[in-house]
Amino acid sequence: MEKAKGEGYFIKGVFVLTSNPEINVARIKSRVAGGGHDVEKNKIISRYWKSLNNINTLLNICDILHVYDNSGDKPVRIIRKHKDELSIFPNGLWDEQRIFHIMNGEIGQP
């Protein structure tokens, strides 16, 4: 993506996350019950935190970026970047402070 941006391409991105890594753990357990492959719990959790820190990089690269929380039955947008305009959409799972933390790459595994 960085190379494409450097070559002048217009970059659009969509990032889907959940509010808690335990949601991802439960979804993978459900997938395994249906015959899918398993992933170690500690790996799921470490990847969760690592992926959240990618949002800061994406905000700097993408011309348009939408970040959605998919914790519930349907995705809810929490961040929208359109060129130089940045909007956040706090809700019951993501307050302003938490959104700003992920936007700034300041979120880490507890």
C-alpha positions as CSV (number, residue, x, y, z in Angstrom):
1,M,0.0,0.0,0.0
2,E,2.8,2.4,0.8
3,K,4.4,1.7,-2.5
4,A,1.2,2.3,-4.4
5,K,0.6,5.5,-2.5
6,G,4.1,6.7,-3.3
7,E,3.4,6.0,-7.0
8,G,0.3,8.3,-6.8
9,Y,-2.5,5.8,-6.5
10,F,-5.7,6.7,-4.7
11,I,-6.0,4.3,-1.8
12,K,-9.4,3.1,-0.3
13,G,-9.5,0.9,2.7
14,V,-12.0,-0.9,5.0
15,F,-10.9,-2.2,8.4
16,V,-13.2,-4.5,10.4
17,L,-12.6,-5.1,14.1
18,T,-14.3,-6.2,17.2
19,S,-14.5,-4.4,20.5
20,N,-12.8,-7.3,22.4
21,P,-10.5,-10.1,21.5
22,E,-12.6,-12.6,23.3
23,I,-15.3,-12.1,20.6
24,N,-12.7,-13.3,18.1
25,V,-11.8,-16.3,20.3
26,A,-15.5,-17.3,20.5
27,R,-16.0,-16.9,16.8
28,I,-13.1,-19.2,16.1
29,K,-14.4,-21.8,18.5
30,S,-17.6,-21.7,16.6
31,R,-15.8,-22.1,13.3
32,V,-13.9,-25.1,14.8
33,A,-17.2,-26.7,15.9
34,G,-18.3,-26.4,12.3
35,G,-15.2,-28.2,11.0
36,G,-12.9,-25.2,10.5
37,H,-9.3,-24.9,11.6
38,D,-8.3,-23.8,15.0
39,V,-6.0,-21.0,16.1
40,E,-4.3,-20.8,19.6
41,K,-6.1,-18.4,21.9
42,N,-2.9,-16.5,22.8
43,K,-2.2,-16.0,19.1
44,I,-5.7,-14.7,18.5
45,I,-5.3,-12.2,21.3
46,S,-1.9,-11.0,20.3
47,R,-3.0,-10.6,16.6
48,Y,-6.0,-8.6,17.8
49,W,-3.9,-6.0,19.5
50,K,-1.3,-5.9,16.7
51,S,-4.0,-5.4,14.1
52,L,-5.6,-2.5,16.0
53,N,-2.2,-0.7,15.9
54,N,-2.4,-0.9,12.1
55,I,-5.2,1.6,12.0
56,N,-2.8,4.5,12.6
57,T,-0.7,3.4,9.6
58,L,-3.8,3.0,7.4
59,L,-5.1,6.5,8.3
60,N,-1.8,7.9,7.1
61,I,-1.8,5.9,3.8
62,C,-5.5,5.7,2.8
63,D,-7.2,8.5,1.0
64,I,-10.5,7.0,2.1
65,L,-10.8,4.6,5.1
66,H,-13.8,3.2,6.9
67,V,-13.3,1.4,10.2
68,Y,-16.2,-0.8,11.3
69,D,-16.9,-2.7,14.6
70,N,-18.4,-6.1,13.8
71,S,-18.9,-7.2,17.4
72,G,-22.7,-7.4,17.1
73,D,-25.2,-8.6,14.5
74,K,-24.3,-5.9,12.0
75,P,-21.3,-3.7,11.5
76,V,-21.2,-0.2,13.0
77,R,-18.9,2.5,11.6
78,I,-16.6,4.1,14.2
79,I,-14.1,6.0,11.9
80,R,-14.5,7.6,8.5
81,K,-11.6,9.3,6.6
82,H,-12.4,10.9,3.3
83,K,-9.3,12.7,2.0
84,D,-8.6,15.4,4.6
85,E,-11.9,15.0,6.5
86,L,-11.9,12.7,9.5
87,S,-15.0,11.7,11.4
88,I,-15.5,9.5,14.4
89,F,-18.7,7.8,15.6
90,P,-18.6,7.0,19.3
91,N,-21.0,4.4,20.6
92,G,-21.6,2.1,23.5
93,L,-18.5,0.0,22.7
94,W,-16.2,2.8,21.5
95,D,-16.1,6.1,23.3
96,E,-14.1,9.1,21.9
97,Q,-11.0,8.4,24.0
98,R,-10.8,4.7,22.9
99,I,-11.3,5.7,19.2
100,F,-8.5,8.4,19.5
101,H,-6.2,5.8,21.1
102,I,-6.6,3.4,18.1
103,M,-6.2,6.2,15.6
104,N,-3.0,7.3,17.2
105,G,-1.6,3.7,17.6
106,E,-1.7,4.0,21.3
107,I,-3.5,0.9,22.1
108,G,-1.7,-2.2,23.5
109,Q,-2.4,-5.5,25.0
110,P,-3.3,-5.1,28.7
